[in-house]
Amino acid sequence: MICDHNSFLFDGYLTNRQSLIQELELAADASLQTLLKTAFKAWKLDFNQKVLGDYRLILPIEESSDKSNLPECFIACSGFSSYRLFYKSNEAEFSLSPSMNDFITGAELDANAIGQLFTQSYLVPPLTLVKGVRQLANGESQIWQITSGQTGIKAKCLAHKTLSLQEKLHLNQLGSQAAKSECVQRENKQAGDKEDEAIGLLKEGKFNAFMALPLVSRLLSEPVTQLGQLCLLDNLMADSSDAYQSKTGLYRLQGQAESTQRQEAALSCGIGTGLGVASQLAELNQAWDKNALLDIKSLKSLYGPLFKSGLSQAFKQQRQTQLKLRQEYQTQMLSFPQGQVTTPSFELWLDLTVRLPNQWQQERLLAEGLGKEVQFVALTHGFAARPIEQSVLALIPNDNQWLKTASKVYFDPQDDSLVNLYDAMQRLMLHGYKPVTHSLLKVAAPPLTAKLIKQQDKRSQVDAFCMKSLTLDHLSRHLGCSL
C-alpha cells in the first residue's frame, strides 16, 4: 500500500495508551489518530520515547514546524519494532509504504545491498535492496516537508532522531511494566496479501526446503540468506494455530563455546582477575573484530572468484559498514551509565540494534504470509528484569524457533536432481537471469561453482551462497528487476 504525506497509517499496538490519555488530558474515548497527533504536538522527535509499544507510524502534520504552511509528515518506528517502514524521495515523488513489495517490482536493485546480503546476511538501515528506497531503523523518527511545483515534488527531511540502545532498553522495561498494568492496545490489524499458491503446495506434503526457497524469498522480498529462515517457515507450517507467539530474544542459545562463557565470567568479576571491567570489555570487542576480519577473509576466498566487478568491492564495503557501526557503538557508550549496569559488548549492541530487529521483522513477514497473528514476547514482557544484565551477553538473535530444527540437514549432495540445491546451482551458472545474476556472478564458469560445492568442510557457507544466488535469481526474474 503506497502512502504519501497526506496518509495516516498506524500498524502495531500501544502498551501505555491509558497513561498517554491521562498525561495528555484527552477524553477516555479519544481516537487513535487524535491521541497520536496530540502526542506528536507535545513531544515532536521525542515521540517514540513517550509512546510505547511495537509499531510503525505515518502521521500528516497539520501545523508546519517552521510556520511556512508547507505540508509536513512525521514518520516513526517504536524503540524496538517488528515492523518496517520504507520511503522513497526524489524529484518525481515522495512515497511511503509498510511493504517493500510496493517498490521492488520492476525496480533497479542496489548492488551494494546485494553485496551486504552476501557478506553478512542482513541489511543495515537505511539501506534496502532497491536503489533509491530507504528504510527507517528501529527507534528512528523523521519530519519531512514536501513542496509541490510544476517541475515535480521536493521533499526535505527537516529533522531526524534515532534512539540509542540505552534509551531503547529503558523503554523496553517501561513498556513491559505498562503491559502488565494496562491492556495492550492493538490497532489497525491489516489484512494479509493473497496467500501464495506455493504455500498450499507445501502444506500438502512433507516440508521440502528446496521448494520453499522461492516462497521464502517472495514473502521476505529479499533473497534467502540463512537456514534459520527455512527452519522458521517449517515450524510455522507445522503449527496449526492462527496465532504465533515468538520468544526470540528472551533465551540464551544453548551449547555456547566454553571460551565465551569464560569471557563472560571474567567480565562479571573483572576485579578478581586483576583486570578492570573496561579492559575485559575491550578484550571482548577486540576478539569480535579479529573474528570479523577472519570471516571476511574466509568469505572472500570462498565467494570472491565467483563475483564480477559489480560485487568485487563487497568485502571492503562490509568492513566499512562494520567500522561505521563500531563508531556508532563507541559514541553511544560514552553516555552509557557506568557502575549502574554492565556496559554491553559491541556484539551484544549489534545484536540488539540491528540483528534482532531484523529477525523480528522477517519473522513477522513469514508468519503473516501464512495468515498467522504474531506476538513477540520480548517486546511485551521485556528482555530482562533490569535493562542490561551480564547474562544478557549470551543473548543471540538466532535462538528459539529459528534454530529449533537447526540440526536438520535440509540439503544433501545425494538428493534427487530435481530437489538438489547443488544441481540447481550448476544450472544457474548456465541460465542465470541476465539483468541481475548474470551481471553480478560469473555464471558462464560452471567449474568455479563445482569447486565451491566440493568444499564440504565449509558446508554452511556453501549452502548460504547457493541459497542467496538461487533466490536472488528467482526474485529478480519473478519481479522483472534489473541493475
Summary of the structure (lengths in Angstrom):
residues: 483
radius of gyration: 23.1
end to end distance: 24.2
largest distance: 70.7
contacts: 1537
relative contact order: 0.13
helix: 49%
strand: 15%
